[in-house]
Amino acid sequence: MPGHQNKLSLFWQEIKRRNVHRSLAIYAGTAFIILEAADIIFPRLGLPDLSIDVVLYLLILGAVVTLVVSWIFDLTSKGVEKTKALNEMQAGDKPVVSYGWKIATYVSLVVIVGLIIFNLAGGFKQVQAGSIQSLVVLPFDNFTGNEELDYFVSGMHASLIGDMGKINGLRVVSKTTSNTFKDLDKSIPEIASELIVDAVVETNVMCLGDNVCVQFKLFSAFPEEQLLWSKSYDSDMSNILNLYNWVIKDIANEIRLPLSPEQQTQLAKPRPIDPDAYELYLKGKFHMGFLTRESQQSALDYFNKALEIDPEYASAYAGIAGVWAFLKQMDYVTPDEANLKLEEFMSRALQLDNPSAEVYYYDGIKKVWTDFDWEGGESSLMRCLEINPNFSEARAYYSHLMMLLKRPEEMREQITLALEIDPKNPLIQVLATVELMIESKYDLCIDRAKQLQTMMPNNPLLMLVLFQSYTETDEYDLAIIELRKVFKQLADDIVIETLDREYSKAGFEKALNAAADNWTERFTGASAQHATMLYAYAGNTEKTLFWLERAYIRRDPSNPYLGVIPYLRPYHDEPRYIEIVQRMKLPIGAFDS
């Protein structure tokens, strides 16, 4: 044993004499720096994780080479020389260690220790590639001291979410759902758990004027709340769209999300904008969200003012088209007037370079619910989702198109994705409820619709969904209650009186028939599809088909549903019904759920 210890001691002395330990220490410090740099830089370049493993293996191989070379050679004041063997050393020779060797060794040790401490306890947490695949951008906090700028701050929030949603591989919760957490006293982990996301972005807007000053913070939520990244930006207002690009690139880098070459090109592309036109556009979007006739007119005014400043502003043209689509759907204007405006402004938006996802979204809506062009509508909505996979409303309406074309698997897939992206969006929730009704899942449909009605008691589509679902399940008393609500919104007390009188005297079908007669005789602008629905449930075949044909001639915006709506299923074998379905190029037959 003493002999064995003596051999180890001699071996260690030889390692020190040949400066092998110093060479390895210096190499280790350098290798540590190279590996840390690769870990930070490679994901930014879009290189795969395997590339970091390759660097690690090469560094390990380099350590072996360093060991061999440092055993054979030495760095002296005369340059690189072969180290003498121990038996070649003359008496009195002592290995001389230069100050350079000592300094390099100590510096390397300090670097290694420093990097270890930084990784274990210092700085922000290093995010592993793929650990963050979803996030929510919370509503921006307005710290400018001017509450009148809330509309602008809200618009910035929506714009960033819209731009960030274009990144493939990252699920970004939509603005509508994000806004439900405004001013709520909930922790980062609570919000993340409720939305099933990996990370949360908080934003403070510090100044708005000629310049915009914004601070962003990115938090991970699990296993505990931790700040991953924070950065402040100060930009000229004309560069505000570029600022969104900078933020997206920085966040993508921080969460190590590879960007495709196309995405990198888009984010690097300058996007100058006239600040005044952008401000007017945001005001238009702000008023558009109130969904009243008056607010839509205000939105139109702001969009038109934005176009006076920048006639090439594609998003403003799309906004105007969106307003006319809403006015048409709510029967505030005639279909003919709305269709002309939709065609005019959508054509102008599409003529401009690089139409946005929003432009394709409105174009898809127009083609499906105005032009009845299923193939063109599908193409536009798919292009919208290619640009922005997180456009929740586009997914919901694409799901509806799949429903109209009787492609149930695709319908369910798209509505599920829409609800994952925007679970608290009332529009998407209502559209999902309609699809439950079309699939004849009436009990579930009724439960969901009643829940939504507590939040949206005046939503006419929910009233119609409940009326049909109650009728299909023979709950006639409840069906009459919902139908009364529909006519109450139309301010038609005479129809309500007729409905109540006939229901108590003659029953459900005769009450519907009498109400429909009263309504259509007194009101020339009565909705053709609503009249069709009432006569269909009343069992009046002749008047059902008459109003169905009138709806077709009027190009009623509800016409796309005539192939799947429950009240027309008893008429699927009627030649007049079949002729209309064929003219509209809709699939004939039952909805295969």
VOSETOR-7599 format. One record per residue: x, y, z of N, C-alpha, C in turn. Coordinates in steps of 0.05 Angstrom, whole numbers, plus 5000, padded with zeros to 4 digits. Atoms other than C-alpha are relative to their C-alpha. Layout:
# residues N
XYZXYZXYZ/...
# end
This chain:
# residues 593
501649765000500050005000501750255000/498349775001505650505016501250044973/498949985027508650344948498050124980/502249905018501950484914499750305004/500349714994501351154950502450154989/497649865010508451324930499850044970/500349985029506851184856498050224993/502049795005500651634860501250285005/498749744993504752184893501950084977/498249945021510052134839498550084974/501649945024504652144784498950295002/501049734996501552774814502250214997/497849825003508353104819500750044971/499449985028509552944746497950174985/502149845012502753244727500650305005/499549724993504653884763502550104985/497549925013511753884733499550074971/500549965028508953844663497750214996/502149805001503554374679497449904987/502550125011498053894657497650115014/502349904985493554124713499350294993/500549725008494354854693498750014972/501150015027492954694620497149925000/502850094998486654324638498250205013/501649804986484354874685499450234980/500449795020485255394630498149914979/501850115020481954944579497149985010/502750034989476054804626498650275001/501349734999474855554636499250094973/500649925027475155684562497649844989/502250175009470655084547497350085012/502449924986465655314599498750254987/501049765013465155994566498849944972/501050085027464355684496497349865002/502550144997458855224521497750185008/502149814991455055784556499250184976/500649845023455656214493498349864980/501650165019453055654449497149965010/502650044988447255544497498250244997/501549755002445256274490499650074970/500049905028446956414416498649814981/501050195020444955774380496950014998/502949985003437455814397499150264985/500749755014437456544372500449974970/499550055028440156284306498249794988/501950215010434755754301501349734997/498750265003439655184308498749805020/501350204983437054524338501649955025/498650074975438654294409502349824996/497850195005443053754379502650154995/497649855006447954294357501650065026/498649954974449554454431501349745010/498850264993450653704443502649954985/497650045017455653694385502350175012/497949844988459454274417501149875025/499150134975459653904483501849774994/498350235007462453274451502750094989/497549905011467653674413501850115023/498549894977469754024478501249775017/498950234985470453344513502449884985/497850105016474753104455502450195002/497849804997478753744461501549975026/498750044973480053604535502049774998/498150225003483252934516502450094984/497749905016487553274463501750185017/498549824983489453814513501749845020/498650164980491453284564502549874987/497750135013495952924514502150204992/498149805009499053554485501550135023/498749874977500353874553502049815014/498250194989503753224576502649994984/497650025017508553234517501450274997/498749745005509753974507499550205023/500249804980510654584551500450284987/499849725009509955334540502050145018/497849874985516455674561500550284989/499249735010519556364552501249984972/498850035027522956074490498049894980/502150105018516355834461499249735008/500950274995513355144456502349804998/497850205000518354604475499049745011/500750264990517953864487500949985029/499350034972517753714561502049775004/498050214995523853334585498849785018/500850224982522652644615501450035027/498949974974524052594689502949905002/497250114998530352164679502050174984/498249825015533052704632500650255015/499549764984532753234685502749995014/497549994986539553444712499650095028/500149934971541053524785499850315003/500349714995538854204809497950144982/502149895017533854304752497350015015/502649974987527254574778498050104979/502049905019520954674738499350295007/500649724995519755414730497250064988/502749935008512555654727499850304996/500149715006511656324693497650125013/502349864989507156854720497649994981/502250035020503056794656498349765005/501450254993501456074673498250035025/501549984974499456254744497650184996/502249825004495156844723497749874984/502050135017491656444668498549795016/501350204984490355884717498050115020/501849884980487356334771497650134986/502249885014483156714720498049784991/501850225009480356054693498449895023/501550104976478555814763497850205008/502049804993475056474777497649994981/502150015021471156424711498249765005/501650254996468955704726498250045024/501549964976466755874797497750204995/502049795005463156504773497749904984/502150115017459356144719498349805014/501550194984457355594766498050145019/501749854981454656094817497850144985/502049865016451056484762497749804992/502050195009447555854736498349895023/501550114978445655614805498350215015/501449814983443556254839499650284988/500049735009444656874798498450044974/501349935025441057234741497349884997/502650115006434657044708500249704995/500150285005432556324702500449944971/499550085027435155984639497649824991/502350155010429255744598500949784982/499350225018429755064566498250014976/501550005024427655014494497649815002/502550164999420454764489498550015026/501450004974418754904562497750205000/502249815002414355494543498849994972/501450035026409355344488497450174999/502449834999403755814510500350225019/499849784982402956484542497650184997/502149795002398057044557501450275005/499149724997399557784548497850145015/502149874984395658124604499550284990/500649725008392258794592502250195009/497949804993397259364590499150195022/500649804980397559814650500850284990/499549735009396960554633501150175023/498649834980402060934675500850274989/499449745012402061554631498850225017/501449794985397561924680497750124985/502249895016392462054625498149784993/501950215005386361604627498750024972/501149975027384061884560501649844979/498450175019389561464528499549705004/500650284996386460814552499449854974/500750135026383760674482502649934985/497550055015390860734454501649775013/498650224986393860284508498649734994/501550245007388259784494500749914972/499350075027389859814420502849894997/497350115000397259694433499949715010/500350284989395359074474499049814978/501250175021391058804417502049964977/498150025022396358964365502349805006/497950184993401858604402499149715000/501050285000397557984413499649904972/500450075027395657994340502649934986/497450055012402858034318501449755011/498750234987405357524369498749744992/501550245008399957044348500949884974/499150105026403356974280502349805003/497750184995409056574312499149715002/500750284999408255834297501349875024/498950144977409255374356499550135027/500649854975406755884408497150065001/502949944996399555894433499850265016/500349744987397856614450497150055005/502849964993391356734488499150274988/501049775014387057234451499250235019/500549764985385457944472497549995017/502550014985378257814493500249865026/499650154975380157284543501950145018/498049864984386257674566498750235016/501349774988381858284580498349935024/501650074977377657894630501650015026/498350004976383557914678500950295007/499349734994384058674677499050085027/500649904973384158964748499249785019/500650224982383158264778502449955018/497850054981387258114840500649705000/499350285003389957444816503049984996/497150045002397057184821500749884972/499150115025401156974760499349704998/500750285002400456224777497049954998/502950035002392856304786499050054972/500849935028392056634718500949784981/498950215017396556124685498549745002/501550254996392855544716497250014987/502749975011386055814695500049994969/499849995029388355924623501649774988/498350225009392955314620502250104982/497749895015398955714597502549975016/497450044987406355654613501250265011/498749754993408156394619498050234998/501749764999405157084631501750254994/498649755006407257764602498550235013/501149754988406058404642501250234986/499149775015406659084609499250265013/500549734990407159794635500650214978/499649795019406160374587500650255016/499149784983410160954617499650274987/500449745013409461494564498949954972/501250015026405461624501499950284989/500049745012406362214455501649984974/498250035023411762334403501649755003/498650254994415261754437498149825016/501550204983412561114469502149855016/498250144982415960814530498549785013/501450244990414060114550501949815014/498350204986416759604600498549744999/501250275002415458864590501449815020/498950204982416358294640498849734993/500950275006415957554625500449825024/500050174976414257074682499449714992/500850285001414256324685498149955024/502050044979408556054727500549755016/499750254987410755354745502949915000/501550084976413155044789499450235019/500649764984413155744819500450254983/499749755015412656454796502950105000/497249905001419456704771500350184976/499549815021421557304730502249884982/498150115020424957054666501550214985/498949805018426157694628498550265005/501249744997424958434634501650204982/498649815017426458994585498250244995/501549765005424459714573500750104971/499749915028423460014503499250304999/500749725005423460744482500350054971/500049985029421460874410498450244991/501649795013419061424365497349874992/502650115005411561344354499749894972/500250105028412461244279501249724998/498850275000416360604297498549815018/501450174980411060314343499549724990/500450275010409659724297502649855000/497350134998417159584295500649925028/499650064971417159604371498749735006/501250264995412259024371501849774989/498250205011417058634326502449955018/497750034982422858774373499349835025/500950144976418958524433499649704994/500550285008416757894396502649854997/497450135004423857734375501449955026/498750034974426557854445498749785017/501450204985421257414477500549724988/499450255013422256864425502849905006/497250074993429756884439500149905029/499850064972428656864514498849725006/501250264995424056254511501149794981/498650185018428555944459498149864980/501950095020423155884407501150064973/498849955027426155784338498150144981/501649865019423656264286500749914972/499550095027422956044214501350234985/498849785016426856434161497950204991/502149815008420256734137499250185023/500849844977418456954207502250205007/497749824995425457254217500050234981/500149795020424657634152497850205006/502249834994417857894172500550185024/499549844976420158124240502250214996/497949825006426258464210499250224981/500949815021422158834158498950265013/500949754989421159574174497050044996/502949955003413859774187499450285010/500649724992413560534190497050054997/502949935001406660834202499750295008/500749724992403661524207498749995028/501150014973402461624282497150095002/502849894999396062034270498049804988/501850205012393061514224499749755018/500150234981394860954273498250065024/501749924977391561334330497149994993/502850015009385161424290499049724995/500850285005385160694270499449865027/500550124974385760484343497450105013/502649904990379960934361497749864986/502150155015375860594306499749725011/500250274989377559904333498850005028/501149984972375860134404497050024999/502949965002368860374384498749764987/501150235013367759774339499349775019/500450214980368159324400497550025017/502449974983361859604432497549884988/502150155013357259264381497250135002/502649865003351859804379500150164974/500249855025349360184319501650265001/498649744997352060844346503049975001/497150044999358860564362501249924973/499050075027359460264292500350254982/499849755016358160944262502450165008/497649874990363561244306502549874988/497750155011368260694283500450074971/499849925028366660854210501350274997/498949735002368361584222503050005004/497150014994375161424253501549864978/498550145021377060924199500250184975/499949825024375261424144502050235004/498049794995379361964178502949894998/497450125003385261484182500849984971/499450035029384661364107500550274987/499449745011384662114094502950075004/497249954995391562134125501849804985/498450215013394061474096498149834982/501850155018390061234035500849724994/499050285004394260594033499849835025/500250144974392260364103498149774997/501750245006389659654089498349935024/501550084976387459524161497550185003/502349814998382960144159497849924980/502050105020379559884095498649755011/501250254989378559204129498150075024/501749924977375759554191497350104990/502549905011370559914148498349774990/501550245010368659254115498849855024/501050144976367858944185497650145011/502349854990363159504206497549944983/502250055018358759404144498949715003/500950274995358558654157498349985025/501649994975356058784228497350134995/502649865005350759284205498149834984/501750175017348258784153498949775017/500850224985348058204202497850075020/501949914980344058614252497550134987/502249885015339158854197499750305004/500049714998341159584208500150134973/499949905028342159664133499049774982/501050215019339459294072502449844990/497850165011343558714045501350124975/499049895025344259063978502050225006/498249784993347359684009502549905012/497650104986351959294054501849844981/498350165018354258823999501750174982/498449815016356459403955502350115015/497849894983360459704012502149795006/498150224994363559034031501849954976/498450055024365758913959502050224995/498249775005368659613952502450005019/497849964981372759624016501849755002/498450244999374958894016501849994976/498450005024377358953944502450195003/497849804996381459573963502149895019/498150104981384559234023501749784988/498550225012386558613983501950094978/498249905021389659043928502750105010/497549904988394859313976501949785005/497950204996401458963987499749865027/499850164975401858404039497550045018/502349984983394658384065500449865026/499750114973394258244139498149775004/501950214993390857654173497250115003/502649884996385258124191498550054974/501249965026384058294118498949744989/501050265010383557564099497749895016/502350084982378957444159497450124990/502449875009373957964136499249914972/500550095027374657724064498649725001/501350264997372957014087497250025010/502849964990366857254126498250104977/501649905022364457644065499449784979/500450205021365457064017498049785009/501850214990361756564061497250115005/502649924991356056974090498750224982/501249805019355057484033500049884972/499850115027357557153969499149714997/500650294999355956433990502049854983/497750125014362756253960501649835020/498850174979364755664003503049954995/497250065006371255503967501850255004/498649754996373456233965500250085030/499949944972371556334038501949825015/498250194986375355714060502950084994/497349925008381455954021500950255016/499349764986381356644054500449955030/499750064971380256374125502549845005/497550154996385855874116502550174997/497749815003390556424091500250175025/500049854975388556834152501449845022/498950174979390356244198502949924994/497150055006396956124161501650235010/498649764990398956844177500050015030/500349984971396256824248498549755010/501350244990394956124276498350045025/501549954975392256444340497750194997/502349835005386656844307497549845007/502150184989381156544350497350044985/502649975014375056864315500149874972/499850135027377656624247499749705003/500350294996378255914275497049935005/502850064993371155954303498250024975/501749995025368156184236500949794980/499250225018372355684198498749745010/501450234989369355164245497150004990/502749985009362455424226499749934970/500050075029364155374152500249694997/499850295001366154644164497349875007/502650094993359454554197498050024977/501849965023355754844137500649804978/499250195021359654384091499949715010/500550274988358053794137502749845001/497550134995365253634155500550015031/500149974971364253504230502649975014/497450034986371253264249501650264999/498649755003374353904222498650225016/501649804984368754314254500949985030/499350034972370354024323502950075006/497249934997377854094314500450305002/499649715001377354834297498750145023/501349874977372355024351501549945026/498450064976376654664403502450185001/497749825000382755054381499250295006/500949734994378855704382499550045030/500649984972376555574453502549985017/497550014986383555394475501550264999/498749755003386256044448498550225015/501649784990380456474472497649895016/502150154986376456094525497850185011/502049824988372756714552498850194980/501249835020370757014486497049934996/502950075001363057054487499149934971/500750075027362557044411500649714993/499250275006366356394405498449805017/501750174984362456094463497249964988/502750025012355856254428500249834975/499750165024358355974362500349705006/499750284992360455334398497349885009/502750104991353455284428498249944975/501550055025350355344358500849724989/499150255011354654754336499049765016/501350214983352054334395497249954991/502850035009345054474371499949864973/500050135027346754274299500649705003/499350284996349653624326497849855016/502350114985342953504362500749935029/499350044972346353524430498550215016/501849794990340453914457500350055030/499849964971341253794532502650165007/497549854995348554024531499850284989/500449745012346754594485498450185018/501749844982341254834532501650095025/498549934975345854804593502050224994/498049805007351355204557498750274994/501449755008346455714528498950145024/501149884975343155834596502250135016/497749894986349955944628500950274986/499149765015351856444573497950225003/502149804998345156784579500050165026/499749844975346556984651502050234996/498149785006352357394623499150184978/500949845024349057614558496949964998/503050055001341457644573498650114976/501349885023340058054511501149904973/498950105025343757634460497949864984/502250125015338757474405500649724990/499350275010342656874378499549795021/500550194979342356534446497049955004/502950044998334856654448499049814979/500950175022333956324380501049715003/498950264995338555744399498349855021/501650134978334555614463497149944989/502750055011327855684426500049754983/500050235017329855164375500649745016/499250234984333054694426497649915018/502350074984326954724472497849884982/502050115018322454604412500749714992/499250265008326454004390499749795023/500350184977325953714461497250015012/502849994992318453864466499550165026/500349824977319454384521498750254991/501349785014314254844491499650255017/500349764983313055294551502550175000/497449864999320455464554500650114972/499549905027320755534478498550274996/501649765003315156054480501350245015/498749794985318856444534502350134984/497749905016325056504489499050154975/501049865024320956694428498850275007/501049744990317457244468502350205002/497649824997324457524483500950114973/499249925027326057534409498350234990/501849795009319857944392500150255018/499849774982320858384453502350184990/497849845011327558594423499250154975/500949885025323958744358497850215006/502049804991319159184399497349954987/502550075013313158804370498249875021/501850104979308158744427497549874988/502450125012302558574379500549704994/499350285005306057924358500149855026/499950134974307357764431497249945010/502850044992299957854447498749774985/501150225017298057404389501249735008/498650244992303156884410498849895027/501050094974300756864482497149914998/502850075002293356854464499649734986/500450255015293856294413501349765014/498750234986298655874455498249895022/501850094978293855864514497449884989/502650095011287855734468500349764981/499950215021290255294411502549844999/497650164999297155034428502450114985/497449905010304355104404500050064970/499749975029303955004329498250224989/501849805010297855434318500950285010/499049744990300955984362502350104982/497849915018307255994318498950094973/501249935027303056004254498750275001/501449744997298756584280502050235003/498049804996304756974304501550074974/498649965025308356884238498350154980/501949865018302157104198499850295008/500349734990301257714242502550174993/497449855004308657914236500550064971/499349975028309657804161498050184986/502049835013303058154143500450295007/499749734991304658774183502850124994/497249905002312158824171501349894975/498950105026314758784100502949935002/497250064998321858764124500649775019/499650234982320858144167502249824990/497850195007326857674168498849754987/501150235015325457134116500749745014/499250244986329356614155498549965026/501650024975325756764220497149914993/502750085009319056704183500149704992/499850285008321456044153500149825025/499750154975323255794223497349965014/502650014986316455964253498049824985/501950165015312455654196500949714999/499050285000316955034196499249865025/500850124974315754904270497049995003/503050014999308355054259498949774982/500950215018308154494207498750094975/501249885024305954964151502049984977/498150065021309654664092500050214978/500249815023307155144038501450275007/498849754993309055774076502949985008/497250054994315555474100501650024974/498650005026317755354028499950274986/500349735012315056034005502150195012/498149814987319256414057502949904997/497450105005325155964045501050104972/499349905027325056153971500450315001/499649714998324256883990502750075014/497449964988330356834036502249964980/497950055021334256543978500250244981/500049775018332157123932501250245013/498949764986333857643985502949975008/497250064992340657313997500350055030/500049974971339057284072502749895011/497450104989345557224113499849745015/500450264986342556614148499849774980/500350215020341956234082502149775002/498050224999348555844091499249785019/500750204979345255474150497749824991/502550155006339255194112500549704996/499550285003342754534100500449855026/499450134975344054394174498150075023/501749904978338954784215497849795007/501850214992334354324255497150034989/502949975007327554634236499549934970/500550075028328654474162500549704994/499450295004330553734171497549854990/502350145011323353504159499450064971/500549925027323653844091502249914981/497750085016329953514065499249844974/500950155024325953094015498250174982/501749825016321953683988501650094975/498649925024323853823915500850305000/499349725000323554583925502350065019/497749974981328154533986502649904986/497750125013332954083947501150184979/499149825021333154563889501650245011/498649774988335255153934502749915010/497550104989340554733968502049954977/498350055022343354523901501050264987/499249745011343355243875502250135017/498049894982347355443936502549835003/497750185001352154863924500849915028/499650124973351254603995499649704999/500450295000351853864011497249925009/502750104993345153494013500249765018/500050234983343553004067500250085029/499949954971343752924142502850095009/497549934989349153234185501149765015/498850244989353652644201501750065024/498549934975355652744273501549775010/
# end
